[in-house]
Amino acid sequence: MTQNKRGSIQIVSRSDRLYLHFTTSGQRYRFSLDLNKTKAGMKKAQTIANTIELDIISGNFDPGLDKYRDKPRAVTTPTVGEKKGKTVYKTSRKQNRLPFSPEEIELILNALQTNQFCSKFSAFKHSHYVPFVSTAFLLGLRNAELIGLQVKHCDFDRRTVEISSTLARTKNCTNAKARVRKSTKTGNIRFLPMSDRLYDILLTQCQGKGKEDLIFTSHKGLAIDDKTLQKRVLKPILKALGLAERDLYAARHSFGSRAIEQGIPVNQVSALMGHSNIETTMRNYIHNRMPDKLPDL
């Protein structure tokens, strides 16, 4: 691997293909240029890097990166489960997981609650998923942790939620029958406090259920498929609201960013989110913002 160390944007070569690596507003980008490592390719890569750097400085940076491509990135080669000839547009995982602002969260929850963008021909109402999505924003769990929450994990006397297992997908499958019960990603158990809002949601969801029952289920009474929820509910709502497309995991990133912004110490945020070490929290949620003033002597 070779790279140009001049400036804040690095031109990186892997297998004779060129990429740009840079960080802005706390987000790291690895931008494939679809250029070969030739004299002409390096010259064009430097031009694109200069354009991006100027846009960052002037406040005109496009986080979707489409502005800096000759054409939108597309994959036209059919893959497993993809209809032949269908064009698939890809968005980077980091873009799909950018935090929502508190105002955006309220817009999303209100759209769900009022079935604002739910088709009258739909087999279910969007409002069915209000408790699930609300809890995603309130607890900041990984998707499989949230999907796998059982009634026995809630202690309403102590007002805590036990995060000790997940209902994880199997390879390339997300539906209820394909999920298996596993330990958490780091193998640790954590107990999260219930806010008043979360307490009310969970208490209502647990009523009339057995200890082993899932707290949240699909409209068919099965484990929730986060991929299907994304496609049929969240994506249409975000599009109708004019918000950038993001997946359910963005709720976790929103939780982490909100916790840091509200002054919760980073070691406590790390514990709440179940990170294996504090470096993970700092890398993803501590953004290098310029302070308003210098420290006093």
C-alpha positions in Angstrom: 0.0 0.0 0.0 1.3 3.5 -0.9 -0.1 6.8 0.1 0.3 10.4 -0.4 1.0 12.0 3.1 0.6 15.6 2.0 -2.5 17.4 3.3 -5.4 15.9 5.3 -6.7 13.7 2.5 -4.6 10.7 1.7 -4.4 9.0 -1.8 -4.1 5.3 -1.1 -3.3 2.6 -3.6 -4.4 -1.0 -3.1 -3.9 -3.6 -5.9 -3.2 -0.7 -8.3 -6.6 0.8 -7.5 -6.9 4.3 -6.0 -8.8 5.4 -2.9 -9.1 8.5 -0.8 -8.9 8.3 3.0 -10.0 11.3 5.1 -11.9 12.4 8.2 -14.3 15.3 8.5 -16.9 16.2 11.2 -15.9 13.1 13.2 -16.7 10.7 10.3 -14.0 8.7 8.5 -14.3 8.1 4.8 -12.7 5.5 2.5 -13.7 6.6 -0.9 -13.1 4.3 -3.9 -12.3 6.4 -7.0 -12.6 3.7 -9.7 -9.2 4.8 -10.9 -6.1 2.8 -11.7 -2.7 3.7 -10.3 -1.4 5.4 -13.4 0.1 8.9 -13.9 -3.3 10.1 -15.3 -5.2 8.3 -12.5 -3.0 9.9 -9.8 -3.5 13.3 -11.3 -7.2 13.0 -11.4 -7.2 11.6 -7.8 -5.3 14.6 -6.6 -7.8 16.9 -8.3 -10.7 15.2 -6.6 -8.9 15.3 -3.3 -8.3 19.1 -3.7 -12.0 19.6 -4.5 -13.2 17.7 -1.4 -10.7 19.6 0.8 -12.0 22.9 -0.5 -15.6 21.9 0.0 -14.9 20.8 3.6 -13.3 24.2 4.3 -16.1 26.2 2.6 -18.9 24.1 4.2 -20.1 22.6 0.9 -18.9 19.0 1.4 -21.3 16.3 0.2 -21.3 13.5 2.8 -22.9 11.1 0.3 -19.8 11.7 -2.0 -21.9 11.5 -5.2 -20.7 15.0 -6.0 -17.2 13.7 -6.5 -18.1 10.7 -8.7 -18.4 10.8 -12.4 -21.6 8.8 -12.0 -23.5 7.2 -9.0 -21.9 4.1 -7.7 -23.8 1.1 -9.0 -23.5 -2.7 -9.1 -25.0 -4.2 -12.2 -23.7 -7.7 -11.9 -26.4 -9.9 -10.5 -25.7 -11.4 -7.0 -27.5 -14.1 -5.0 -31.2 -13.2 -4.5 -30.9 -10.3 -7.0 -33.0 -10.1 -10.2 -30.9 -10.1 -13.3 -30.4 -6.7 -14.8 -31.4 -4.9 -11.7 -29.1 -2.0 -10.7 -28.2 -1.7 -7.0 -27.0 1.5 -5.5 -24.8 1.2 -2.5 -24.4 3.6 0.4 -21.5 3.2 2.8 -22.2 1.7 6.2 -21.0 4.8 8.0 -23.4 7.0 6.0 -26.3 4.6 6.8 -25.5 5.0 10.5 -25.1 8.7 10.9 -26.9 9.9 14.1 -30.3 11.4 14.0 -30.9 14.7 15.6 -33.6 14.9 18.4 -35.8 16.8 16.0 -35.5 14.1 13.4 -36.2 11.4 15.9 -39.5 13.1 16.9 -40.5 13.4 13.3 -39.9 9.7 12.7 -41.8 8.6 15.9 -44.7 10.9 15.1 -44.9 9.5 11.5 -45.0 6.0 12.9 -47.6 6.8 15.6 -50.0 8.6 13.3 -49.5 6.2 10.4 -48.7 9.3 8.4 -47.1 7.5 5.4 -48.8 4.1 5.9 -50.7 2.9 2.8 -54.3 2.2 3.3 -53.8 -1.1 1.6 -51.0 -2.2 4.0 -51.6 -5.4 5.9 -50.4 -3.7 9.1 -50.1 -0.2 10.6 -46.8 1.5 11.1 -47.9 2.4 14.6 -47.4 -1.3 15.6 -43.6 -0.6 15.6 -43.6 2.6 17.7 -42.6 0.8 21.0 -39.8 -1.1 19.2 -38.3 2.0 17.4 -38.8 4.2 20.5 -36.8 1.7 22.6 -34.1 1.6 19.9 -33.5 5.3 20.4 -33.9 5.1 24.2 -31.6 2.2 25.0 -29.0 2.3 22.1 -28.9 -1.5 21.8 -27.4 -3.5 18.9 -30.3 -4.7 16.6 -30.0 -8.3 17.7 -30.0 -7.3 21.4 -33.1 -5.3 21.0 -34.9 -8.0 18.9 -34.0 -10.6 21.4 -35.2 -8.8 24.5 -37.4 -11.1 26.6 -39.9 -10.2 29.4 -37.5 -11.9 32.0 -34.9 -9.2 31.1 -37.0 -6.5 32.7 -36.9 -5.8 36.4 -39.6 -3.2 37.0 -38.9 -3.1 40.8 -35.3 -2.1 40.2 -36.1 -0.3 37.0 -33.4 -2.1 35.0 -33.1 -3.9 31.7 -30.7 -6.9 31.5 -28.7 -7.2 28.3 -27.3 -10.7 28.4 -28.2 -12.3 25.0 -29.1 -11.6 21.4 -31.4 -13.1 18.8 -28.9 -13.2 16.1 -29.3 -13.7 12.4 -27.7 -16.6 10.6 -25.5 -16.0 7.6 -27.4 -13.9 5.0 -30.8 -14.6 6.8 -32.7 -12.2 9.1 -36.1 -13.7 9.3 -37.6 -15.1 12.6 -37.0 -18.8 11.8 -33.3 -18.2 10.9 -32.4 -16.4 14.1 -30.6 -18.1 17.0 -30.1 -17.2 20.7 -26.5 -16.2 21.4 -24.5 -14.2 24.0 -23.9 -10.5 23.4 -21.2 -9.4 20.9 -18.6 -9.0 23.7 -19.9 -11.8 25.9 -20.6 -9.4 28.7 -23.8 -8.8 30.7 -24.9 -5.2 31.4 -27.8 -3.7 33.3 -29.3 -0.5 31.9 -31.5 1.9 33.9 -35.1 2.6 32.8 -36.1 6.2 32.2 -39.7 7.0 33.0 -40.5 6.9 29.3 -38.8 3.6 28.8 -40.5 2.1 31.9 -43.9 2.9 30.6 -43.2 1.4 27.1 -41.7 -1.8 28.5 -44.4 -2.3 31.2 -47.1 -2.0 28.5 -45.3 -4.4 26.2 -44.7 -7.0 28.8 -48.3 -7.2 30.1 -50.0 -10.5 29.6 -46.8 -12.2 28.4 -44.7 -15.0 29.9 -41.1 -14.6 31.1 -39.6 -16.3 28.0 -41.7 -14.3 25.5 -40.2 -11.6 23.3 -41.0 -8.1 24.4 -41.3 -6.9 20.7 -42.7 -8.9 17.9 -43.7 -8.3 14.3 -47.4 -7.7 13.4 -47.5 -11.5 12.8 -46.3 -12.2 16.4 -42.8 -13.4 15.3 -39.4 -12.0 16.0 -38.9 -8.7 14.2 -36.9 -8.8 11.0 -34.8 -5.6 11.0 -34.1 -5.8 7.3 -37.8 -6.1 6.4 -38.7 -3.3 8.9 -36.1 -1.1 7.2 -37.4 -1.8 3.7 -41.2 -1.6 4.4 -41.4 1.0 7.1 -38.3 3.0 7.9 -37.0 3.7 4.4 -40.4 4.9 3.1 -40.8 7.2 6.1 -37.4 8.7 5.9 -37.9 9.4 2.2 -41.3 11.0 2.7 -39.8 13.2 5.5 -37.0 14.3 3.2 -34.4 12.7 5.5 -31.2 10.9 4.5 -31.6 7.2 4.3 -30.2 5.5 7.4 -30.8 2.0 8.9 -32.1 1.0 12.3 -28.5 0.8 13.7 -28.4 4.6 13.4 -30.6 4.7 16.5 -27.7 3.2 18.4 -25.3 5.8 17.1 -27.8 8.5 17.9 -27.9 7.2 21.5 -24.2 7.3 21.9 -23.7 10.7 20.3 -26.6 12.1 22.4 -25.1 10.7 25.6 -21.7 12.3 24.9 -23.3 15.6 24.0 -25.3 15.6 27.3 -22.1 15.2 29.3 -22.3 11.6 30.4 -18.6 10.5 31.0 -17.2 8.5 28.2 -16.4 5.5 30.4 -20.1 5.4 31.4 -21.2 5.7 27.8 -18.9 2.8 26.9 -20.5 0.7 29.7 -24.0 1.6 28.6 -23.3 0.6 25.0 -21.5 -2.7 25.9 -18.3 -1.8 24.2 -15.3 -4.1 24.9 -13.1 -1.1 25.6 -13.3 2.7 25.9 -11.3 3.2 22.7 -14.3 2.0 20.7 -16.5 4.6 22.2 -14.0 7.4 21.7 -13.3 6.4 18.1 -17.0 6.4 17.2 -18.6 9.0 19.4 -16.0 11.6 20.5 -15.7 14.1 17.6 -12.8 16.4 17.5 -14.7 19.7 17.7 -12.8 23.0 18.2 -13.5 24.3 21.8 -15.0 27.7 22.3 -12.1 28.9 24.5 -8.6 27.9 25.6 -7.9 26.4 29.0 -6.9 28.9 31.8 -3.6 28.6 33.7 
